[in-house]
């Protein structure tokens, strides 16, 4: 008995849920779980359907295509874990949390490799028997460094690239290689405090909450579609350093939760927003 997930994204029209579920019944596929959402502003329909049974993908998707309106997108995906390459700099809290969750089976992920522009975290990564590549940026232009990074990343053919506190801004050319496939953790509750030193910015403004945001990377710095956010309270007793220390727990939690949603095919990217089912 196979398990697969049908992801549907199309203009809304009458009877879509009935049409899709009837096709599942026709193909003798059991619906294990189903979620749907309609954006009433744009008129867009989203549906995530977990199925089990014996699949003939070609005929099943042909029937689905005939039932959906023009401008539809559908995808049938299997459940096995997805391959990722993770980029790091020097901070260990986010990558450490992912490594532990992957090792324990708490996260459905295959970490093909970790790449760092510093070698600081190499020893940690290798304790988990995961390849670590140090691709130093010193003495190279940003474009030259990214070419070297891309050579390593592409050798693994990952489905996603994860920035686990990777502290370099990516060029448009790099981002274009992985459309809607680069996931970043930003140490701020976006859209507030975009760019460098967000905790210092937050401290200077006297904020009462700090947070973190996991998002897909686009050419607009820290403005890609948001996947997950969370906050914790702070007060006037917190220095900028205290905020940064407290924020690390939020960062690793938000990134792990966002990855879990993406890797388990719960996330639709639509324009500069996400729909999570």
C-alpha positions in Angstrom: 0.0 0.0 0.0 1.6 3.3 -1.1 1.1 6.7 0.5 1.2 9.9 -1.5 0.1 13.5 -1.2 -1.9 15.4 -3.8 -1.3 19.1 -3.8 -3.8 21.2 -5.8 -3.6 25.0 -6.4 -6.1 26.5 -8.9 -8.7 29.2 -9.4 -11.7 28.5 -7.2 -14.9 27.1 -8.8 -18.0 25.3 -7.6 -17.7 21.7 -6.6 -13.9 21.4 -6.7 -13.7 19.3 -3.5 -16.3 16.9 -4.7 -14.7 16.5 -8.1 -11.2 15.8 -6.6 -12.5 13.4 -3.9 -14.7 11.5 -6.4 -11.7 10.9 -8.6 -9.8 9.6 -5.6 -12.8 7.2 -5.0 -12.8 6.2 -8.7 -9.2 5.2 -8.4 -9.9 3.3 -5.1 -7.6 5.6 -3.1 -8.3 6.1 0.5 -8.3 9.7 1.8 -6.3 9.7 5.0 -6.4 13.4 5.6 -7.6 16.5 3.7 -7.3 20.2 4.1 -8.4 23.0 1.9 -8.5 26.8 1.8 -9.9 29.5 -0.5 -8.4 33.0 -0.7 -11.6 35.0 -1.2 -9.6 38.1 -2.2 -7.8 36.4 -5.1 -10.2 33.6 -5.7 -7.5 31.0 -5.4 -8.2 27.4 -4.1 -5.6 25.3 -2.3 -6.0 21.7 -1.2 -3.7 19.1 0.4 -4.9 15.5 0.3 -3.1 12.6 1.9 -3.9 9.3 0.0 -3.1 5.7 0.3 -3.7 2.8 -2.1 -2.4 1.5 -5.3 -1.5 4.3 -7.6 -1.4 4.7 -11.4 0.0 8.2 -11.4 -0.5 8.9 -15.1 -4.2 8.1 -15.3 -5.0 9.5 -11.9 -3.4 12.9 -12.7 -5.0 12.9 -16.2 -8.4 12.6 -14.5 -7.5 15.3 -12.0 -6.4 17.6 -14.9 -9.7 17.1 -16.7 -11.6 18.1 -13.6 -9.7 21.3 -12.8 -10.2 24.7 -14.3 -7.7 26.4 -16.6 -4.6 27.8 -14.8 -4.4 24.9 -12.3 -1.4 23.3 -10.7 -1.3 19.9 -9.2 1.5 17.6 -7.9 1.5 14.1 -6.6 4.4 13.6 -4.1 5.6 10.7 -2.1 6.3 10.8 1.6 10.0 9.8 1.8 12.3 12.4 3.3 13.7 15.2 1.2 17.4 15.9 0.6 18.8 19.3 1.8 22.1 21.0 1.8 22.6 23.4 4.8 24.7 26.5 4.7 26.3 27.9 7.9 28.8 30.4 9.2 29.8 30.3 12.8 26.7 30.0 15.0 25.8 26.5 16.1 22.3 26.7 17.7 20.2 26.3 14.5 22.3 23.7 12.8 22.7 21.9 16.1 18.9 21.7 16.6 18.4 20.3 13.1 21.2 17.8 13.5 19.7 16.4 16.7 16.2 16.3 15.2 17.4 14.5 12.1 19.5 12.0 14.2 16.6 11.2 16.5 14.0 10.9 13.7 12.0 13.9 14.9 12.5 15.6 11.5 11.9 13.9 8.2 15.0 15.1 6.5 18.1 13.9 4.7 21.0 16.2 5.3 23.3 15.5 2.3 26.0 18.0 3.4 26.7 21.1 5.3 28.8 24.0 3.8 30.4 26.7 5.8 32.2 29.9 4.8 34.2 29.4 8.0 35.5 26.1 9.3 34.2 26.7 12.9 31.4 24.1 12.8 33.2 21.4 10.9 33.9 19.3 14.0 30.3 19.5 15.1 29.0 18.4 11.7 31.4 15.5 11.4 30.3 14.0 14.7 27.0 13.2 12.9 28.8 11.5 10.0 27.6 14.2 7.6 30.0 15.7 5.0 31.2 19.2 5.9 32.7 21.5 3.2 34.6 24.6 4.1 34.3 27.0 1.2 36.2 30.1 2.3 35.1 33.4 1.0 38.2 35.4 1.9 40.1 36.8 -1.0 37.2 36.1 -3.4 34.5 38.3 -4.9 30.9 37.4 -3.8 30.3 35.9 -7.3 33.5 33.8 -7.2 32.7 32.5 -3.8 29.1 31.6 -4.8 30.4 29.8 -7.9 32.5 27.5 -5.6 29.5 27.1 -3.3 27.3 26.1 -6.3 29.7 23.5 -7.5 29.5 21.8 -4.1 25.7 22.2 -3.7 24.9 20.9 -7.2 27.1 17.8 -6.7 24.4 16.7 -4.1 21.3 17.7 -6.1 19.3 18.8 -3.1 15.6 19.6 -3.1 16.1 22.5 -0.7 19.0 24.8 0.5 18.7 25.8 4.1 20.4 28.9 5.6 21.0 28.0 9.2 22.5 31.4 10.3 24.5 31.7 7.1 25.6 35.3 7.4 26.2 36.4 3.8 23.7 38.1 1.4 23.1 35.9 -1.6 23.3 37.4 -5.2 20.4 37.3 -7.6 22.2 34.7 -9.7 22.5 32.3 -6.7 18.9 32.7 -5.7 17.8 32.1 -9.3 19.4 28.7 -9.2 16.9 27.5 -6.5 13.5 29.3 -7.0 11.3 28.8 -3.9 13.8 26.3 -2.6 16.0 28.4 -0.3 14.8 28.7 3.3 16.3 31.3 5.7 16.0 32.0 9.4 16.0 35.7 10.1 16.7 36.9 13.7 13.8 39.3 13.7 10.0 39.4 13.5 9.8 40.5 9.8 9.1 43.0 8.4 10.5 44.8 11.4 14.3 45.3 11.6 15.4 44.1 8.2 19.1 43.7 7.5 22.0 43.6 9.9 22.0 43.8 13.7 18.3 43.4 14.3 18.7 42.9 18.0 20.6 46.1 18.3 17.8 47.8 16.3 15.2 46.2 18.6 17.1 47.4 21.7 17.4 50.9 20.3 13.6 51.0 19.8 12.9 49.6 23.2 10.7 46.8 22.0 8.7 44.6 24.3 8.8 41.4 22.2 11.5 39.9 20.0 11.1 37.2 17.5 12.3 35.2 14.5 11.1 34.6 11.0 11.6 31.7 8.6 11.0 32.6 5.0 11.8 31.6 1.4 14.6 33.7 -0.1 14.0 36.1 -3.0 16.1 38.8 -4.5 14.5 41.3 -2.1 16.5 41.1 1.2 14.5 39.5 4.0 11.2 40.0 2.1 10.5 36.5 0.7 7.3 34.5 1.5 7.0 33.9 5.3 6.7 30.3 6.5 6.8 30.6 10.3 7.2 33.3 13.0 7.3 33.4 16.7 8.0 35.9 19.5 9.0 36.0 23.2 8.6 38.9 25.7 11.5 41.1 26.7 11.7 44.3 28.8 13.9 47.2 29.7 16.2 45.0 31.7 17.4 43.2 28.5 20.5 44.5 26.8 21.0 44.0 23.1 23.3 41.0 24.0 20.6 39.6 26.3 18.0 39.9 23.5 20.4 38.1 21.1 20.9 35.3 23.6 17.2 34.8 24.2 16.5 35.1 20.5 18.6 32.1 19.7 16.0 29.7 21.2 13.3 31.3 19.1 15.4 31.1 16.0 16.1 27.4 16.2 12.5 26.6 17.1 11.1 28.7 14.2 13.5 27.3 11.7 12.8 23.7 12.7 9.1 24.1 12.6 9.2 25.8 9.2 11.4 23.0 7.8 9.0 20.4 9.1 6.1 22.1 7.3 8.0 22.5 4.1 9.5 19.0 4.1 6.2 17.4 4.7 4.6 19.3 1.8 2.3 21.5 3.9 3.4 24.8 2.3 2.0 26.4 -0.9 3.9 29.5 -2.2 1.5 32.0 -3.8 2.8 35.3 -4.9 4.8 36.7 -1.9 2.8 34.7 0.6 2.4 31.2 1.8 -0.6 29.0 2.5 0.0 26.3 5.0 -2.4 23.4 5.2 
